Amino acid sequence: GGSAKVSTSFGPVMLKEVDGRLDVTNRSGSVEAWPTVRPGTCHDVLLTTSFSPMVVHLPDTGYAVAARTTFGRIQADVPITASAVTGSNSVSGTIGRGGCALQLTNASGAIRIFRATASR
């Protein structure tokens, strides 16, 4: 529980059960994150990487989404109400009623957004 700020290069980052602001900057390494929230709370999720996949497993809460990749695709199994879409590599919009920032930036890699499940 609590916030996490991670900066690294050339290695994977995997963070689970982060109950606070999640801020990851990775250069040339994958990022996978499972943020959590207590009812009535909201925490920003800011993930940046390059040349590797990015996966985020979201709890059931609202987010203001800004996701962008270069030479990759964005895939989501959660409904995003898009306010702007540029092909398959950039989307802005909301999940649920919006709220916390969900900023996902990847240079040359895919971004996948999943709904978190009870079993990990």
Secondary structure, DSSP 8 states (H G I E B T S, - for coil): ---EEEEEESS-EEEEEE-S-EEEEEESS-EEEEE---TT----EEEEEESS-EEEEE-SS-EEEEEEEESS-EEESS--EEEEE-TTSEEEEEETT--EEEEEEEESS-EEEEE--S--
